[in-house]
Amino acid sequence: MRVRELGSEDRELFERVATPLYDDIVTAGGIAQDDPRLTGDEPAAALKLLLELGLLIHNRKNKAYDAVDPSTVQSRVVSPMSQAGARMISESAGWAKAFGPLAQAWRRAPGTDTGPFTYVHFSVVDPFLAGLVAECEEEMLTAQPQTGRDPVALAAAAERDIAMLERGTKMRTLYQHSARRSSITRDYVASVTERGGEVRTLDEFFNRLIVFDRRVAVIPGAHENLRTALAIREPSVVDYLVDVFERAWERARPFTSKDTRMLKDIAAEQRAMTIRMLIQGHSDPMSAKRLGVSPRTYAGYIADLKTEHDVETRFQLGYAMGKEGLSGTEEPTEG
């Protein structure tokens, strides 16, 4: 008897209702077709499923249902699923292999009118990046400012990045110090570091950058526009961007470290940058962006400085810091 295609709802009914019913029938040596335990929508549905699977047979002579040895039924139900899964895996691997020559042809091509620089816009950006992640073989370098990372995008990135790490590709990521305050970012970092990824943070502002195998670099394609990306394949430019990343990486601090001294240094670096933003006269929105925090959090930093210097206005704060010779570039003091 051929079993229809079963789904998760069938399995849920099987585990929750049909299995206890089958247990009762086996224990009792059968069950009458008018037994009260078979009344109701769910028991009736469970009975129908057990009959369909062949785990019960209807004894018309005794007007009862008798149980069948499940070992004679299991392979008939499970084996077709396993075979279908194996076919799907094989087919997906075949399609991935079939796309290989296309990617190679694209890389070998002298280029479109944009040459080694390709603009990617709007809905094409995410699939384009997903394709580069899937092709990445050696290492992916990423620099991600804290602002603008929403939970949905980060969850999708986590899925891609974990799959990449699990096939042996390395990954290093830079965030701003403010990323340590984000619970979704901490969850993402935990999941990728568990699989060998490295994540560090810096105090200073930087823009988005992703480099794949030191071969392709992707940066924002327009100021303040995260829906346009510029893919760069010019080796000298990619090498330059990698050098910028490496210099920043050397100054950055491990995300997962809980060292007390390091955490104090991070707080000191954020305080120093707040002072620099004030002295340089940047607006609050710009200063908040440079620090990778919300305007409200930045206002809290300013309030802390006012309290520290016992002043009430920003003018008084600027005067007090100038009198003390503060510039935001001082080395943090021990203690």
Sequence and secondary structure as in RCSB ss.txt:
>XXXX:A:sequence
MRVRELGSEDRELFERVATPLYDDIVTAGGIAQDDPRLTGDEPAAALKLLLELGLLIHNRKNKAYDAVDPSTVQS
RVVSPMSQAGARMISESAGWAKAFGPLAQAWRRAPGTDTGPFTYVHFSVVDPFLAGLVAECEEEMLTAQPQTGRD
PVALAAAAERDIAMLERGTKMRTLYQHSARRSSITRDYVASVTERGGEVRTLDEFFNRLIVFDRRVAVIPGAHEN
LRTALAIREPSVVDYLVDVFERAWERARPFTSKDTRMLKDIAAEQRAMTIRMLIQGHSDPMSAKRLGVSPRTYAG
YIADLKTEHDVETRFQLGYAMGKEGLSGTEEPTEG
>XXXX:A:secstr
       HHHHHHIIIIIHHHHHHHHHHT EETT GGG SHHHHHHHHHHHHHTSEEEETTTTEEEE  THHHHH
HHHHHHHHHHHHHHHHHHHHHHHHHHHHHHHHHS  STTTTEEEEEGGGHHHHHHHHHHH  SEEEEE  STT  
HHHHHHHHHHHHHHHHTT EEEEEEEGGGGG HHHHHHHHHHHTTT EEEEESS    EEEETTTEEEEEEETTE
EEEEEEE  HHHHHHHHHHHHHHHHH EETT   HHHHHHHHHHHHHHHHHHHHTT  HHHHHHHHTS HHHHHH
HHHHHHHHHT SSHHHHHHHHHHHT  S S     
